[in-house]
Amino acid sequence: MDTIKNYLETMFMQLPNTREVLKAKAELGQMMEDKFNELMAEGKPENEAIATVLSEFGNLDEISESLGIKEFVNKAPIDKRVVKLDEAREYVKDKTAASLRTAIGVMLCILCPVGELVIGENMGYRGMGILSLFIILAVGIGLFIYNSVSGEKWSWMEKTPCAVEFGTIDEINKARESYRPLKAIFLCAGITICLLALGIAGAIDEMRYFRNIDDVEGLFFLVFVALGVCLIVYGAVRDNAFTDILKLNDSKTVGGNFVDSQKTAKRLTKTGQIVMSVFWPTVTCIYFIWSFVTMDWYITWIVWPLAPVFKMLIEAIFSDTNSLE
């Protein structure tokens, strides 16, 4: 019966999300189920029963008039590239790995002054301290660049109208629901560590063992904030791997009902694509200019958790949903 259900969902996925279409879908689904149960009661093998049901009810063009939705079926849908299940799985796998690199890159950018504090200020090797700062920074930025380059293989999802079959949506949605508890753990742990960072740093500063080290509270504050922000970024960005797939189906079609929170994918305008191509390098430059000018490293880290908010704002401003209509 699952095969029939999946076939029914696929038949209607590109049709408008109207009351008439939803009513017709429910009626056809009931007709298919009744016919399947009738054939099974007659002793037919399951595979034969499924084949008979699909043969009798599987052509929407032939039965659309009797269902009262001929005008919707005859309207030619937008030609869309269908995202296969294997592609969706590979996309989630790649984006999950990329989210880890992004989180580590952000953590390294926050931690880059640590080497200068330890090697430069406390050990007296100023040159080595500055060198360590730029090495750590280079590794962090390198991770951002690697993500940008490796992510180009999926750029067609932004440039091409896409659709996702019911079976694929169903599996990705289940994977996302399974990830929700883990996401909550990452976000709660990250926020807790950031909130406790000041108290932890102060407590460590009071320990007699560390009193001969300059700016020990700043050192540990950066370490704990970096860890907290890393967990927050990873938890949030990894969830985007599922969301990107789930929002590909147009919310104005029946296919947009597969996921309650599903929204139509927003394509960026050419200006938006240019802006986003330099977004993370710009954030990095702002972080270091602000940090070196003010030397307030204890507060400039706030750039990183705020950056995703501004990223969403820019994408909303430069979105072009009309390209899909």
C-alpha positions in Angstrom: 0.0 0.0 0.0 3.0 2.3 0.6 3.8 2.0 -3.1 0.3 3.2 -4.1 0.5 6.1 -1.6 3.9 7.2 -2.9 2.6 7.0 -6.5 -0.5 9.1 -5.6 1.6 11.8 -3.9 3.9 11.9 -7.0 0.9 12.3 -9.3 -0.4 15.3 -7.5 2.8 17.0 -6.4 3.0 19.6 -9.1 -0.7 20.5 -9.1 -1.9 23.7 -7.4 -2.6 23.5 -3.7 -6.3 24.2 -4.0 -9.4 22.8 -2.2 -10.6 21.1 -5.4 -7.3 19.4 -6.0 -6.9 18.2 -2.4 -10.5 16.9 -2.5 -9.8 15.0 -5.8 -6.6 13.6 -4.3 -8.4 12.3 -1.2 -11.1 10.7 -3.4 -8.6 9.0 -5.7 -6.7 7.8 -2.8 -9.8 6.2 -1.3 -10.7 4.6 -4.7 -7.2 3.2 -4.9 -7.3 1.8 -1.4 -10.8 0.2 -1.9 -9.7 -1.4 -5.2 -6.5 -2.7 -3.5 -8.4 -4.2 -0.6 -10.9 -5.8 -3.0 -8.2 -7.4 -5.0 -6.4 -8.7 -1.9 -9.7 -10.1 -0.6 -10.0 -12.0 -3.9 -6.7 -13.7 -3.2 -4.6 -11.7 -5.6 -0.8 -11.4 -4.9 0.2 -8.0 -3.5 2.4 -7.1 -6.5 -0.4 -8.0 -8.9 -2.9 -6.0 -6.9 -0.7 -2.9 -6.9 -0.1 -3.2 -10.6 -3.8 -3.5 -11.3 -4.6 -0.4 -9.2 -1.9 1.7 -10.8 -3.0 0.5 -14.3 -6.6 1.5 -13.6 -6.1 4.8 -11.7 -2.5 5.7 -12.4 -3.1 8.0 -15.4 -4.3 11.4 -14.2 -4.9 12.7 -17.7 -7.6 10.0 -18.2 -9.4 10.4 -14.9 -9.0 14.1 -14.3 -12.3 15.0 -15.8 -14.2 12.6 -13.6 -12.4 14.0 -10.6 -13.3 17.6 -11.6 -9.7 18.8 -11.9 -9.1 18.6 -15.7 -8.4 22.4 -15.9 -5.6 22.0 -13.3 -4.1 18.9 -15.0 -4.2 20.4 -18.5 -2.3 23.5 -17.3 1.3 22.8 -18.2 3.5 22.9 -15.0 6.9 24.6 -14.9 9.6 22.3 -16.2 11.6 21.4 -13.1 14.7 19.3 -12.5 13.7 16.4 -10.2 16.1 15.9 -7.3 16.7 12.1 -6.9 17.0 10.4 -3.5 20.7 9.6 -4.0 21.4 13.3 -4.8 19.5 14.4 -1.7 21.5 12.0 0.4 24.8 13.2 -1.1 23.8 16.8 -0.6 23.0 16.3 3.1 26.2 14.4 3.5 28.3 17.2 1.9 26.5 20.0 3.7 26.9 18.2 7.0 30.6 18.1 6.5 30.7 21.7 5.3 28.8 22.8 8.5 31.5 21.2 10.6 34.2 23.0 8.7 32.3 26.3 9.0 32.0 25.8 12.8 35.7 25.0 13.2 36.6 28.0 11.0 34.6 30.3 13.1 36.1 28.8 16.3 39.6 29.3 14.9 38.9 32.9 14.0 37.8 33.6 17.5 40.8 31.7 18.9 43.5 33.3 16.8 44.5 35.8 19.5 45.2 33.0 22.0 48.6 32.2 20.5 49.7 35.8 20.8 48.5 36.0 24.4 50.3 32.8 25.4 53.5 33.0 23.2 53.8 36.8 22.8 52.7 38.3 26.1 53.5 35.5 28.6 56.5 33.9 27.0 58.0 37.0 25.5 58.2 35.8 21.9 56.2 38.6 20.3 57.0 37.8 16.7 56.1 34.1 17.2 52.9 35.2 18.9 51.8 37.4 16.0 52.9 34.6 13.5 50.7 32.1 15.4 47.8 34.5 15.2 48.0 34.7 11.4 48.5 31.0 11.0 45.4 30.1 13.0 43.5 32.8 11.1 44.7 31.5 7.7 43.5 28.0 8.6 40.1 29.3 9.6 39.7 31.4 6.4 41.0 28.4 4.4 38.1 26.3 5.7 35.6 29.0 4.5 37.2 29.1 1.1 37.2 25.3 0.8 33.5 25.3 1.6 32.8 27.9 -1.0 34.7 26.1 -3.7 33.5 22.6 -2.9 29.9 23.9 -2.6 29.9 24.9 -6.3 28.9 21.4 -7.3 25.5 22.1 -5.8 25.1 25.6 -7.3 22.5 24.3 -9.8 20.0 24.1 -6.9 20.1 27.9 -6.7 20.0 28.5 -10.4 17.5 25.8 -11.6 13.9 25.3 -10.6 13.8 22.0 -8.8 11.2 19.5 -7.4 11.6 16.7 -5.0 9.6 13.4 -5.1 7.5 12.3 -2.2 9.7 9.4 -1.2 12.8 11.7 -1.1 11.0 14.4 0.9 9.7 11.8 3.3 13.1 10.3 4.0 14.8 13.7 4.4 12.1 15.0 6.7 12.5 11.9 8.9 16.2 12.5 9.0 15.6 16.1 10.0 13.2 15.0 12.8 15.8 12.5 14.1 18.4 15.3 14.2 16.2 17.8 16.1 17.1 16.5 19.6 20.8 16.6 18.7 20.4 20.1 17.4 18.7 21.2 20.6 21.7 19.7 22.6 24.2 21.6 20.4 22.4 24.9 20.7 21.7 24.6 24.5 25.3 23.5 25.2 26.7 26.3 23.1 24.5 29.0 24.6 25.2 27.7 28.1 29.0 27.7 27.6 28.9 31.3 26.2 26.8 32.5 29.1 29.1 30.8 31.6 32.3 31.9 29.9 32.7 35.0 31.9 32.1 33.2 35.2 34.4 30.3 34.3 37.2 32.7 33.2 36.8 34.7 36.5 37.0 31.5 38.5 40.1 30.3 36.7 41.7 33.7 37.3 41.3 33.3 41.0 43.2 30.0 41.0 46.6 30.4 42.6 48.3 28.3 39.9 47.3 30.8 37.1 48.1 34.1 39.0 51.5 34.5 37.4 50.0 34.4 33.9 49.0 37.8 32.3 45.4 38.2 31.2 44.5 34.6 32.0 40.8 35.4 32.3 40.8 36.8 28.7 42.5 33.7 27.5 40.0 31.3 29.0 37.1 33.6 28.1 38.1 33.4 24.4 38.5 29.6 24.6 35.1 28.9 26.1 33.3 31.5 23.9 35.0 29.9 20.8 33.7 26.4 21.9 30.2 27.7 22.6 29.9 29.6 19.3 31.3 26.5 17.5 28.5 24.3 18.8 25.8 26.9 18.0 27.0 27.4 14.5 27.4 23.7 13.8 23.9 22.9 15.2 22.2 25.6 13.2 24.1 25.3 9.9 23.8 21.5 9.8 20.0 21.8 10.0 20.2 23.9 6.8 21.3 20.7 5.0 17.8 19.2 5.5 15.9 22.5 5.1 17.5 23.3 1.7 16.0 20.0 0.3 12.7 20.3 2.0 11.9 23.8 0.7 12.6 23.0 -3.0 9.0 22.1 -3.7 6.8 25.1 -4.4 4.5 25.8 -1.4 1.7 26.7 -3.9 1.6 23.1 -5.1 0.4 20.0 -3.4 4.0 18.9 -3.1 4.5 21.8 -0.7 2.4 20.0 1.9 4.9 17.3 2.5 6.5 19.3 5.3 4.5 21.6 7.6 7.2 24.3 7.8 8.1 24.0 4.1 8.6 27.3 2.2 9.3 28.0 -1.4 13.0 28.1 -2.2 14.1 31.7 -2.7 16.5 32.2 -5.7 19.0 35.0 -5.3 19.2 37.8 -7.9 22.5 38.3 -9.6 23.3 41.1 -7.2 22.4 38.9 -4.3 24.8 36.1 -5.6 27.6 38.7 -5.8 26.9 40.0 -2.3 26.8 36.4 -0.8 30.0 35.4 -2.6 32.0 38.0 -0.5 29.8 37.7 2.6 32.1 35.6 4.9 35.3 37.2 3.8 33.7 40.6 4.6 32.6 39.3 8.0 36.1 38.1 8.7 37.6 41.5 7.8 35.0 43.4 10.0 35.9 41.1 12.9 39.6 41.7 12.6 39.4 45.5 11.9 37.2 46.0 14.9 39.3 43.7 17.1 42.7 45.3 16.2 41.4 48.9 16.3 39.7 48.5 19.7 41.6 45.5 21.1 38.3 44.4 22.6 38.7 40.7 21.7 36.4 39.8 24.6 33.4 41.3 22.8 34.2 41.3 19.1 33.5 37.6 18.9 29.8 38.6 18.8 30.3 39.2 15.1 30.1 35.4 14.4 26.7 34.5 16.0 25.2 37.7 14.5 26.6 37.0 11.0 24.0 34.2 10.1 21.2 36.7 11.1 22.5 39.3 8.6 23.0 36.5 6.0 19.3 35.6 6.2 18.4 39.3 6.0 20.5 39.8 2.8 19.0 36.7 1.2 15.5 38.0 2.0 16.3 41.4 0.5 17.9 40.0 -2.7 15.5 37.0 -3.2 13.8 36.5 -6.5 10.8 34.2 -6.0 9.2 35.5 -9.3 11.8 33.5 -11.3 9.9 30.3 -10.3 6.5 31.4 -11.4 
